[in-house]
């Protein structure tokens, strides 16, 4: 990566601070003072979204003993591609010893005739933690726009203590595949993937809370075509994956709001970044 947005996070006298923020268009990272000891970063766009041909590269270095959060300012929109160009987002995150990094996104909205590829690679050192919530919406649903984007590809790679423990790939191509198939999205329009990686105590705390929320929600859903489905799985000692989807974004908003209550624990973020949003 030659030209990229770069952030360096350091622990200075017990407070996590962004000692370096170097922005590269079309993305900009801000650092609002919303927490007394942790660092809260947020992304914003020029024009409110991603346009054809945008190539976004973000490199984050979370050094030892830091606790940090990166959120999106609002829904990220991927606009139409008139000349066939694909928007590409690359993110690389290095998390050092005893550091904790949260990447909690708002919905990424795939608008009509848009093309997007996103790649995230995270290197996690022993006893550090990474919490990633990736959220996708298949169009501007309230405007009756659903599954009319051109293509979407997502690839998430996680290395824990130099060992690859996750390679998760996801493809949606409505023009080539029947995305209404029960094996893909059926009648659902939005979905999330929540990854909990690293420190056993912190990840198990979030996983246990999430499991309880899922159990409560699933008991209220109708069958055979539920408006909401979710599951959480534990893979090895250092990885939990939660997946959920719904027919409406509002349903997932409410679900995420219940899940995110656990982030207010002092051992985690000590506040809930979704509380004021939803």
RODRENMAR-467776 format. One record per residue: x, y, z of N, C-alpha, C in turn; residue in one letter. Coordinates in steps of 0.02 Angstrom, whole numbers, plus 50000, padded with zeros to 5 digits. Layout:
% residues N
XYZXYZXYZa;...
END
This chain:
% residues 278
500414994150000500005000050000500445006350000x;500415010149948500795016349945500415022249974x;499855023949943499435029249967498855026250007x;498825027750071498295024850112498155029150173x;497575028150201497415031250265497745027250320x;498095030750364498485027250416498315029950485x;498255025250533498135027150603498605023150647x;498925026550695499345023350745499055024950814x;498925019750854498635020550920499135018450973x;499225022651024499705021251078499375022451146x;499635018751195499425019651264499905024651296x;499625030451314500035035751345499745037151415x;500115035051466499905035951536499205033151548x;499075027151520498445023751532497875025951487x;498005030551441497485032951396497685031251324x;497225028251286497365026751216497265032951174x;497775034651136497745040651094497965038951022x;497655042250975497875041650905498445046550894x;499055043950894499635048250886499765049950813x;499475046050768499525047450697498855046150663x;498605051050627498035050150583498205053550517x;498325049650466498485052350400497945050150352x;497555054950329496985053450286497155053950212x;496845049550175496925049550102496225049150071x;496065053750027495405053649995495285047049960x;494645044749959494025048249976493775046950048x;494195043850091493975042350159494335047050207x;493995048550263494295052650315494125049650382x;494625049250426494515046550493494565052250544x;494055052850586494025057950638494115054550706x;494295058450756494395055750823494015059950874x;493355058950879492955062750928493135060951000x;493115065751044493275064651115492655062251151x;492505055851143491895053151172492025048251229x;492655047351248492815042651301493425045151339x;493445043951404493975046651446494645042851440x;494615036451424495245032651422495355028651357x;494825027351320494885023651257494855028451198x;495085026151141495075030351080494505028351035x;494085033151017493525031950972493675035450906x;493725031350853493825033850786493195032950745x;493065037350698492485036550654492665038550583x;492395034950535492535036350464491985040750435x;492175044850388491695048950350491925049150278x;491455050450233491595050450162491495057350131x;491845058550077491705064450037491125062749991x;490535065550004489955064149963489485058949993x;489645056450053489185052050088489205044750066x;489695042750027489725035750007490295034349960x;490295028449930490815026249885490565026349813x;490965029049768490775029449698491235025049656x;491035024149594491395019649549492135021249546x;492535015949551493255016849545493605018849609x;493245020249662493565021949725493985016049749x;494595017549770495035012549800495245015149868x;494965012249920495075014649988495545009750023x;496085012550052496575008450087496675011250157x;496545007150208496605009350277497085004650314x;497575007550347498065003750386498045006250458x;497905001750506497845003650576498334999450617x;498715002950660499194999650704498985001050776x;498664996050808498454996650878499004993650921x;499404997950952499974995550989499764992851057x;500244989951094500094986051155499724990251207x;499274986851242498894989751298498424995351278x;498204995351215497725000351193497024997351187x;496515001551195495824999551183495525004751136x;495295002551078495085007251026494455004850992x;494115009650962493485008350927493475012250862x;493295008950808493195012250743492475010950721x;492105016350710491415015850687491335019850623x;490795018450587490605022750530490145028150556x;490155033950524489765039650547489025038450539x;488845034850486488145033250470488155027650418x;487585026150388487575021150334488065023050280x;488455018150257488915019250201488565016850137x;488505021350089488155019750027488665018449971x;488515013249931488925011749872488515013749812x;488725018949777488335021649722488455017849657x;488025019149608488035015349546488685016349507x;488865011249470489455011349428489235012149355x;489355017949327489125019249258489605016749205x;490235015749223490715013449173490995006449189x;490665002949234490874996149249491424995449301x;491665001149328492195000849378491944998249445x;492384994849480492214991949545492534996049600x;492144997549651492405000749711492734995449754x;493344996949780493724992049819493934995249885x;493834991449940494034993750006494524988650035x;495124991050054495614986850087495714989450158x;495694984850206495844986750275496344981850304x;496864984450336497364980350370497434982950441x;497344978450490497374980350560497874975850596x;498344978950631498824975350673498664976850746x;498544971650786498364972550856498894969250900x;499254973350938499824971050977499594968051044x;500074966051085499954962451147499494966351194x;498994962851221498514965551270498114971451242x;498074972151178497674977551147496984974751129x;496494979151125495814977251108495554982251056x;495344979650999495114984050945494414981850923x;493954986750921493264985550899493154989150832x;492894985550783492694988450720491944987050712x;491534992150726490814991350729490484995750676x;490254992850622490004996650566489244997650568x;489025002950536488325003850519488215000250452x;487584999650429487464995950367487834998850306x;488104994350266488394996050202487844994850150x;487605000150118487014999750074487234999050001x;487074993349971487254991949901486704994549856x;486805000449826486285003549785486285000849714x;485785002749677485675000149610486295001049565x;486484995549531487034995349483487714996649514x;487784995449579488434996549612488844990049612x;489504991049619489964985449623490454986749680x;490544981849723490984982849781491364976449797x;492004977349812492414972049841492734974749904x;492694970849959493014973050021493464967450048x;494054969550071494544964850097494794967350165x;494774963050215495024964850281495504959550305x;496104961650325496604957150354496794959750423x;496754955450473496924957450541497444952650571x;497974955550598498494951850632498414952950707x;498284947650745498144948250816498694944650856x;498984948150903499494945250947499164941751006x;499504937051036499244933351092498984937951147x;498394936251174498054939851227497744946451205x;497774947951141497414953851116496724951651092x;496314956651072495624955151053495424959250993x;494984956250951494704959750894493964958150889x;493554963350888492824962450881492614966150817x;492334962450770492144965350705491404963950693x;491024969350681490324968650660490264971550590x;490144967050542490084968950472489344968550454x;489064973850423488344974450414488194976450342x;487784972550308487634973750237486884974450227x;486694979250185486004979950163485984979350087x;485504975650061485494974049990485154979349947x;485094985349972484804990849933484434995749977x;484135000749945483715005649981483015002649985x;482914998650036482314994550040481674998750043x;481695004250079481095008450084480905011650018x;481385011849971481245014349904481115008649855x;480955002749882480824996749842481414994749799x;482014995849825482614993949789482944988149826x;482934982249797483194976249830483514971749779x;484154970049790484524965449747484564967749675x;484674974249666484774976949598485484979849590x;485924978349638486634980149629486954974949583x;487534976549556487874972049509488224966249544x;488654968049594489034962749627489314965049694x;489404960249739489704961549804490154955649822x;490764957249844491234952049866491574954349931x;491584949849980491894951550044492374945850064x;492964947850089493464942950110493774945250176x;493714941250228493984942850293494504937650312x;495114939950328495664935450347495914937450416x;495944932650462496174933950530496754929250545x;497304932250569497884928450591497974929650666x;497964924250705498054924750777498724921650795x;499174925750823499844923350841500184920350781x;500124923650724500434921850659500114915650626x;499574913150655499234907450625498554909550598x;498414907750536497774909550505497224905350537x;496744908750569496194905050601495524906550567x;495514911250521494884912850486495024915350416x;494674912450368494644915150300493924914550279x;493564920150281492844920150268492714924050205x;492414920850155492264923950091491514923850079x;491264929250049490554929650036490444933349970x;490024930449927489894933349861489144933949850x;488924939749824488244940649802488264943449731x;487944939949685487924942149615487214941149589x;486774945949602486064945049586485924943949512x;486354946449468486234945649396486424938749370x;486804934949410487014928349389486704922749432x;486524924449494486264919349540485584921449567x;485184916549585484544917949615484624919149690x;484704925549708484824927249778484204926549821x;483624925349789483014924049827482964916749849x;483454912849829483474905849849483544905249925x;483204900349956483284899450029484004898050049x;484414895750002485104894350018485534900650019x;485254906249995485644912549994485304917450042x;484834921550017484524926550060483784925450072x;483464921550027482744920750030482404927650026x;481964929250073481624935750071481954940850118x;482544939350143482894943950188483274949250149x;483354955150179483644960850143484264963650177x;484444961150236485014963850272485304958450317x;485964958650328486274953450369486904956250402x;487094953050457487704954850493488134948750505x;488794949950509489264944950533489644948150591x;489624944950649489984947350708490524942350724x;491154944650721491724940350736492034942450803x;492154937550846492464938750911493104934650913x;493674937850915494304934250908494794936350962x;495134931350992495684932851037495544931351109x;495674936151153495634935551226495014931551247x;495114925951280494564921351297494044924751340x;494254928151392493784931051440493324936251406x;493614940751368493224946051336492764943251282x;493024938751241492614936051187492054931651213x;492204927751265491674923451294491134927651327x;491324933451356490824937851386490324940251334x;490584942351275490154944751221489754938951192x;490084933151182489744927351153489174924851197x;489284924651263488764922351309488164927051307x;488294933551309487744938451306487364937751240x;487744937051185487434936451118487004930251113x;487244924751141486864918451140486194919251176x;486214922651233485594923751270485104928151232x;485364933251198484924937551157484614933551100x;485024929351067484764925351011484214920651035x;484324917251091483814912651117483154916251130x;483194922251157482594926051171482244927951106x;482624930251057482334932450994482014926750955x;482354921050953482104915550912481454912550939x;481334913351003480704910651031480104914751009x;480204920750983479644925050963479504924850888x;479924921250850479864921450777479384916050750x;479024917950697478564913250665478924908850615x;478654903150602478924898450554478384896950502x;478554894650440479224892550418479634898250386x;479364904250379479744909750348479844915350400x;480324914550444480424919550497480684926150469x;480514931550503480764938150484481484939150507x;481714934650550482384935350579482664928450593x;483304927450576483654921350595484354923150620x;484624919150665485284920450692485574914150721x;486234913850723486594908350755487274910850777x;487564907450826488234909050848488614902550858x;489234902350835489644896250839490324897950868x;490584893250906491254893850934491714889150896x;492274891850872492754887950833493434888350868x;493624883050901494254883150938494194887451001x;494764889451027494784893151090494734900751080x;494844903051020494924910251011494474913250957x;493944909750937493534912450883492794910650893x;492374915850892491654915050893491374918950833x;490884916150799490574919550741489814919550750x;489534925450747488804926350749488574928750681x;488054925550655487764927750591487014928750602x;486754934150574486044935650580485804939150518x;485164938050500484864941550444484134942850458x;483844947650421483154949550434482834952450371x;482184952950373481814955650315481844963250313x;481994966350370482014973650374482624975850414x;482914981550395483484984150432483294985950503x;482684988350513482454990250580482484984350628x;482344978350603482374972450646483084971350670x;483564971850625484264970850645484514976550689x;484264982650677484444988250721484274986350793x;483674983850804483454982150872483874976350900x;484044971550857484454965850878485154968150897x;485454972250854486134974750867486134978950931x;485614982750941485574986951001485584982651064x;485254976851062485254972351120485934968951128x;486234966851072486894963751075487404968551105x;487374974851083487904979651099487884982151171x;487354980351208487324982151279487944979651317x;488194973851297488774970951332489404975051323x;489444979151271490034983251260490134988351316x;489604989651354489654994451409490034991751469x;490184985351469490574982451524491274985751527x;491514986951589492154990351597492734986551567x;492674979851565493214975851536493234976351460x;492694979151431492664979851358492754987151339x;492214990551317492274997551295492065002551349x;491685000251398491435004651451490915009651425x;490665008551364490095012351338489835008651277x;489215010151258488885006951202488845011851143x;489255010851091489275015551035488635015650994x;488215010451000487585010250961486995013350999x;487095014851063486535016951105486195023251078x;486575028251058486275034551035486015033950963x;486255028950927486055028250857485385024750851x;485275019550891484695015350882484275015050946x;
END
